[in-house]
């Protein structure tokens, strides 16, 4: 189950653990970008520490979990949709006679505010021909290459899958519109 606690008390120990965890991930990223170049750590070390400290100070203390089964199901879905999306865009680029009907779709959120919404917005790009152009408290605006009613169905399906990944129930449509 997911626990989202946006206003939980933050202790110094909790903040230090978060900072060290993020520094570890950022150090791995730095190592991945620069390999075994030891001299790069003269810049990378301070940059990693500063980025970790800033991220802990700027990002609110929110706890959440994914279920292992939900993560595996979502990973398979993500892989399938990424391949389908890439194929669709490549086909459209190489075949000018395929129809294009670009547009902006406004999609009201059914996920609660927090990490699940941000993850949903990030994952939208895996759908064929989509890109997030604006995010508000109530909805996300998406540019689509070929607007059809199926686009909205795919967005709802993605939102349900993200909800399942985070162990959340989606809000009813009328609640999110209010």
DRENLOKOL-449113 format. One record per residue (C-alpha): residue number from 1; residue in one letter; x, y, z. Coordinates in Angstrom, 1 decimal, decimal comma, padded with zeros to 4 digits. Each point is the difference from the previous one (the first is absolute). Example, Ala and Ser with C-alpha at 12.3 -4.5 7.8 and 13.67 -1.06 7.14 Angstrom:
% DRENLOKOL-449113
R   resi   resn       px       py       pz
R      1      A    012,3   -004,5    007,8
R      2      S    001,4    003,4   -000,7
//
This chain:
% DRENLOKOL-449113
R   resi   resn       px       py       pz
R      1      X    000,0    000,0    000,0
R      2      X    001,1    003,5   -000,6
R      3      X    000,3    002,6    002,7
R      4      X    000,3    003,6   -001,1
R      5      X    000,8    002,4    002,9
R      6      X    000,6    003,4   -001,4
R      7      X    000,0    001,8    003,4
R      8      X    001,9   -002,5    002,1
R      9      X    002,5    001,4    002,5
R     10      X    003,5    000,0   -001,4
R     11      X    002,8   -000,7    002,4
R     12      X    003,7    000,7   -000,6
R     13      X    000,7   -003,7   -000,1
R     14      X   -002,7   -000,6   -002,6
R     15      X    001,3    003,0   -002,1
R     16      X    003,6   -001,3    000,3
R     17      X   -001,0   -003,5   -001,2
R     18      X   -001,9    001,5   -002,9
R     19      X    003,0    002,1   -000,9
R     20      X    002,4   -002,9    000,2
R     21      X   -002,3   -002,2   -002,1
R     22      X   -000,4    002,6   -002,7
R     23      X    003,8    000,7    000,1
R     24      X    000,5   -003,7   -000,7
R     25      X   -002,3    000,0   -003,0
R     26      X    001,5    003,2   -001,3
R     27      X    003,6   -001,4    000,5
R     28      X   -001,1   -003,1   -002,1
R     29      X   -001,3    002,3   -002,7
R     30      X    003,3    002,0    000,0
R     31      X    002,0   -003,2   -000,1
R     32      X   -002,2   -001,2   -002,9
R     33      X    000,7    003,2   -001,9
R     34      X    003,7    000,3    000,7
R     35      X    001,1   -003,6    000,5
R     36      X    003,2   -000,6    001,9
R     37      X    001,4    003,5   -000,6
R     38      X    001,1    000,8    003,6
R     39      X    000,8    003,6   -000,8
R     40      X   -003,7    000,6   -000,9
R     41      X   -000,8   -000,4    003,7
R     42      X    001,7    003,3    000,8
R     43      X   -003,1    001,6   -001,6
R     44      X   -002,4   -003,0    000,4
R     45      X    000,4   -000,4    003,7
R     46      X   -001,0    003,5    001,0
R     47      X   -002,7    000,0   -002,7
R     48      X   -001,5   -003,3    001,3
R     49      X    000,0    001,2    003,6
R     50      X   -001,5    003,4   -001,0
R     51      X   -002,7   -001,6   -002,2
R     52      X   -000,9   -002,5    002,7
R     53      X   -000,2    002,8    002,7
R     54      X   -002,1    002,3   -002,3
R     55      X   -002,4   -002,8   -000,9
R     56      X   -000,6   -000,9    003,6
R     57      X   -000,6    003,7    000,8
R     58      X   -002,3    000,7   -002,9
R     59      X   -002,0   -003,3   -000,4
R     60      X   -002,7   -000,6    002,7
R     61      X    000,3   -003,0    002,3
R     62      X   -002,4   -002,5   -001,6
R     63      X    000,2   -003,7    000,5
R     64      X   -001,4   -002,5   -002,5
R     65      X    000,6   -003,5   -001,1
R     66      X   -000,5   -002,1   -003,1
R     67      X   -001,1   -003,6    000,3
R     68      X    002,5   -002,4   -001,6
R     69      X   -002,7   -001,7   -002,0
R     70      X   -001,4    003,4   -001,1
R     71      X    003,5    001,1   -001,1
R     72      X    000,5   -003,1   -002,1
R     73      X   -003,4    000,3   -001,7
R     74      X    000,6    003,7   -000,6
R     75      X    003,5   -000,7   -001,4
R     76      X   -001,5   -002,5   -002,5
R     77      X   -002,7    002,5   -001,0
R     78      X    002,7    002,8   -000,3
R     79      X    002,2   -002,1   -002,2
R     80      X   -002,9   -001,0   -002,3
R     81      X   -001,4    003,5   -000,3
R     82      X    003,5    001,5   -000,6
R     83      X    000,6   -002,3   -002,9
R     84      X   -003,5    000,7   -001,4
R     85      X    000,4    003,7    000,5
R     86      X    003,4    000,1   -001,7
R     87      X   -001,3   -002,1   -002,9
R     88      X   -003,0    002,2   -000,5
R     89      X    002,0    003,2    000,0
R     90      X    002,7   -001,5   -002,3
R     91      X   -002,8   -001,2   -002,4
R     92      X   -001,5    003,5   -000,1
R     93      X    003,4    001,6   -000,6
R     94      X    000,8   -002,3   -002,9
R     95      X   -003,4   -000,2   -001,6
R     96      X   -001,4    003,5   -000,7
R     97      X   -003,4   -001,3   -001,2
R     98      X   -000,9   -001,1    003,5
R     99      X   -002,6    002,3    001,5
R    100      X    001,0    002,5    002,6
R    101      X   -002,4    001,9    002,1
R    102      X    002,0    001,8    002,7
R    103      X   -001,7    001,5    003,0
R    104      X    000,1    000,8    003,7
R    105      X   -001,8   -002,4    002,3
R    106      X   -001,0    001,1    003,5
R    107      X    000,0   -003,0    002,3
R    108      X   -001,5    000,6    003,5
R    109      X    001,9   -001,9    002,8
R    110      X   -001,6   -002,9    001,7
R    111      X    003,2   -000,7    002,0
R    112      X    000,5    001,8    003,3
R    113      X    002,6    002,8    000,1
R    114      X    003,6   -001,2    000,6
R    115      X    002,5   -002,3   -001,5
R    116      X   -002,5   -002,1   -001,8
R    117      X   -001,2    003,0   -002,1
R    118      X    003,6    000,9   -000,8
R    119      X    000,7   -003,5   -001,1
R    120      X   -003,1   -000,1   -002,1
R    121      X    001,0    003,2   -001,8
R    122      X    003,5   -001,4   -000,6
R    123      X   -001,4   -003,2   -001,3
R    124      X   -002,3    001,6   -002,5
R    125      X    002,8    000,4   -002,5
R    126      X    000,0   -003,8   -000,5
R    127      X   -003,3    000,2   -001,7
R    128      X    000,3    000,5   -003,8
R    129      X    000,4    003,6   -001,1
R    130      X   -000,6    001,6    003,4
R    131      X    001,8    002,7    001,9
R    132      X   -001,0    001,8    003,2
R    133      X   -000,2    003,8   -000,6
R    134      X   -001,5    001,3    003,3
R    135      X   -000,9   -001,3    003,5
R    136      X   -002,4    001,6    002,3
R    137      X   -001,5   -001,0    003,4
R    138      X   -003,1   -001,5   -001,7
R    139      X    001,3   -001,3   -003,4
R    140      X    002,8   -000,6   -002,5
R    141      X    000,0    001,3   -003,5
R    142      X    001,5   -002,3   -002,6
R    143      X    001,0    000,7   -003,6
R    144      X   -000,9   -002,9   -002,3
R    145      X    001,0   -000,7   -003,6
R    146      X   -003,3   -001,7   -000,9
R    147      X   -003,0    000,9    002,2
R    148      X   -002,6   -002,7    000,1
R    149      X   -002,3   -001,1    002,8
R    150      X    002,4   -002,9    000,6
R    151      X    002,6    002,5    001,3
R    152      X   -002,1    000,7    003,0
R    153      X   -000,7   -003,7    000,6
R    154      X    003,7   -000,7    000,0
R    155      X    000,6    002,9    002,4
R    156      X   -002,6   -001,5    002,4
R    157      X    001,5   -003,5   -000,3
R    158      X    003,5    001,4    000,8
R    159      X   -001,4    001,9    003,0
R    160      X   -001,6   -003,2    001,3
R    161      X    003,2   -001,8   -000,4
R    162      X    002,0    002,7    001,8
R    163      X   -002,7   -000,1    002,8
R    164      X    000,5   -003,8    000,3
R    165      X    003,8    000,4    000,1
R    166      X   -000,3    002,4    002,9
R    167      X   -002,8   -002,0    001,6
R    168      X   -002,5    002,8   -000,3
R    169      X   -003,7    000,2   -000,9
R    170      X   -000,8    002,6   -002,6
R    171      X   -002,3    002,8    000,9
R    172      X   -003,4    000,0   -001,7
R    173      X   -000,2    002,3   -003,0
R    174      X   -002,5    002,4    001,6
R    175      X    002,2    000,3    003,1
R    176      X    003,0    001,0   -002,1
R    177      X   -002,0    002,5   -002,0
R    178      X   -001,3    001,7    003,1
//
